[in-house]
Amino acid sequence: MSDARLNPEAPPSPEHALVRRQDYRPPDWWVSDVALDVDLDPAATRVRSVLKVERNGSHDRTIRLSGDGLRPLAVTVDGQEARWTMEGGDLVVAVSGNTAEIATEVVIAPAENSQLIGLYASGGLLCTQCEAEGFRRITFHPDRPDVLSVYRVRMTADKVRYPVLLANGNPVASGDLEGGRHWTEWHDPFPKPSYLFAMVAGDLEVLRDTFTTMNGREVELGIWVRAKDLPKTHHAMASLKQAMAWDEQVYGREYDLDRFNIVAVDDFNFGAMENKGLNIFNSRYVLADTETATDADFDAIAGVVAHEYFHNWSGNRVTCRDWFQLSLKEGFTVFRDQSFSADIGSEAVKRIDDVRLLRAVQFPEDSGPLAHPVRPDSYLEIGNFYTATIYNKGAELIRMMRTMMGAEAFRRGTDLYFDRHDGEAATCDDFVAAMEEASGLDLGQFKLWYEQAGTPQVAARVEPEDGGVTLHLSQSVPPTPDQPVKQPMVVPLRTRLIDVDGSGGEERLIVLDRAEHSVRIDGASDSALLSINRGFSAPVALTVERRPGELESLATSDDDPFARYEALQELAYRVLVGGGAPDPLVEAIGATLRSNALDSAFKGEALTLPSEAMVAERFDRADPDAIHATREALRRAIGTALGNELAEAQAATSTGSDLSPQAKGVRRLRTIALSLLSAGDPDRGAALAKAQYDQADNMTDRQGALAVLSMLDAPSREEAFADFYRRYREDSLVIDKWFALQASAPRSDALDMVEALRGHADFTMKNPNRLRALAGGLAANHWRFHSPDGRGYQMLADFVIEADSINPQVAARLVPPLGRWRRLEQGRSSLMKAELERIVAAPGLSKDTFEQASKSLA
């Protein structure tokens, strides 16, 4: 028996057909205006649409309107019955003239829409998610990002059930109807693609505020939530106003509508969506108070609110020509939100956090079967390309351009880009062209970063010579799927040679743009320390030939915070991968803890060891049991040797209402110190953790203590988890934490715990946050997920197969951890591969999950 889906070499079937970037062609028809009349009902919503279309060029082709699960009740052209056919899910209409008005009518059932794409029901609300191709689930439309239209939307609904009716743009009229119904009309004057369309209807309360733009326009702001959640919206509102002011100051971008609304919904596939003037958010990125949200939650809310607001220009006013250009808006906007968060918080800690995420998620993506360029060449399902490569690596490309250009030229480049392409659908090449023109740089070779997948491997060594040193650099880019041979990349490396006392030469930017390159540095001492890739100026895997004691000196004297952190990480890898003695790392950590020159936030980062998953990436074939044992031994060594210093750091407190970077740093260091102390003395650690839990006046301290207790065998562990559940059982976002903490705890009984939690009354496969908390927590539990009997793999595959029948986008995002099967010892590798094959062979598998699983097998 054969199945082509089990053969990665077989061509995709028609339902799994590739979309190729090289096949792009402009649309046959433009749509200048869209008028929607939406009669809302959860069981049967009637959508009447009128499209003003215009033929693009001289041709006689029909107009194809994409549809997904729609059945036309009526189709007219210029008020007359039309000639039309259905091809697959698409409506094909014959139009004789060069312009026309095409009207359609459909009925959809939002309450039955478990995919959460298009118009769907969530907790009594009706709301939309249209990126990337969700508008075609609402009405017939070209539904491609290069078709920009002006929208006018009339919404009608039961006034008691749906008293609030929101859409893009500005409200222009409203009124009451017979039978307890009412209507509202919205108009968005700025042409936008269909993926930015949005509607929300429901019983919502609003936190209102205003913002006065740099040109004196007053904008009405609203954050719409359920009544009980209204007190938790103030941080999101403050973050929004900060972001609006920052975008004016740093990029000169002013908001353009009279209204800006945010709506929080519980069921959402993503973090948030930048729909023009009506951002729809996963509630976890809006709702926060110190009792229920951690410092990390507060930071995430500020970053995501800023990200979606910044999209108003980098994504909405200038959008993508096609989905292969996705990083044009996402990579650029991630860079913008990272810069914003660094400016309002700790720049050093933010950079370390961003790089840690890149290495934990994107580097493995780049070295695995799902590797793809920042600008991909093909896809089966566009939803699968909302990846760390598009977002986080894409942001690093923007950062590298800014590093090479300088801040002033970069600002000139962004001004040119926005002015030149305002109201257009642009490409990554358009962005790079603006940067070239503004800076005078030739970025032709740099564009290989958009075209080649894989993480460049860079090697560096210093050779002393008379009167100075020579820095020898080399690079290679490993083969990835469909790209066996790579060209040298442009790698900007911020570099400084530092004397042991911290003095030395000025930082210089060295650009490695060939396979090998040597740079003479005059006046440098033979004993100078090489501080390279400072601030992580290039997203590369760097190997440096070091002299004895060099890393230890950099770990205590480097003036670049990221480079200092990096030296500590490399000392840890020497123990965790190389089998070295822990003493040099312990001494460096002790010196860091005792330093009065370093703040608590940096100390918290410095004490954070590489995760087991990141250690595994350093091996060709990893043994998760050995990695876990080695890392736990290192934690015990640190906790035993530095018990008093760690206890002192744990004893420091700051009130939960203080959200300053300094106070956050104290709380972060407190829990990290407690975790290490507990590894060295579990009984003492359990007592301190339970006391921290009981005395906490904020979720950061309470959750941190619970995370430490989750790893220990102590009666207080069960007591604390039971109390946490009783205390927060009515708050779904906090109960997500309760599920995730237990699923991710590195305990021998973790898989039994996950199995029990799957049967818990509060678990549901239909809510993406809850599913990610449990299934994602399992996959993040490196030691137990890789149980040698394959049980962890089987459990994750079960989650994927069941979720696929409910919500394919969420299911597909659970697959990548199984794709690391080639990087494990043979026994686990075979078991993991078998589960991927089981997923691919599942009847009725969606193309979302098929693409992820089949590529993982290739």
Secondary structure, DSSP 4 states (H G I P E B T S, - for coil): ---GGG-TTSPPPGGG--EEGGG----SEEEEEEEEEEE--SS-EEEEEEEEEEE-SS--PPEEEB-SS---SEEEETTEEPPEEEETTEEEE---SSEEEEEEEEEE-GGG-TT--EEEEETTEEEEE-TTTTGGGTS-B---TT--EEEEEEEEEETTT--EEEESSEEEEEEE-GGGEEEEEEEEEEEE-GGG--EEEE--EEEEEEEE-TTS-EEEEEEEE-GGGGGG-HHHHHHHHHHHHHHHHHH-----SSEEEEEEES--SSSEE--TTEEEEEGGGT---TTT--HHHHHHHHHHHHHHHHTTTBTTTEEESSGGGHHHHHHHHHHHHHHHHHHHS-HHHHHHHHHHHIIIIIHHHHTSTT---SS-SEES-GGGG-SHIIIIIHHHHHHHHHHHH-HHHHHHHHHHHHHHHTTEEE-HHHHHHHHHHHH----TTTTHHHH--SPPEEEEEEEEETTEEEEEEEEE---BTTB-S-PPP-EEEEEEEE-TTS-BPPPEEEEE-SSEEEEEEET--TT-EEEESGGG-S--EEEE---TTHHHHHHHH-SSHHHHHHHHHHHHHHHHTT---SHHHHHHHHHHHH-SSS-HHHHHHHT-PPPHHHHHTTSSSB-HHHHHHHHHHHHHHHHHHTHHHHHHHHH----TT--SHHHHHHHHHHHHHHHHHHHH-HHHHHHHHHHHHHH-SSHHHHHHHHHHHHTS-SHHHHHHHHHHHHHHTT-HHHHHHHHHHHHH---TTHHHHHHHHHTSTT--SS-HHHHIIIIIHHHH-HHHHT-TTSHHHHHHHHHHHHHHTT-HHHHHTTSGGGGGGGGB-HHHHHHHHHHHHHHHTSTT--HHHHHHHHHHH-
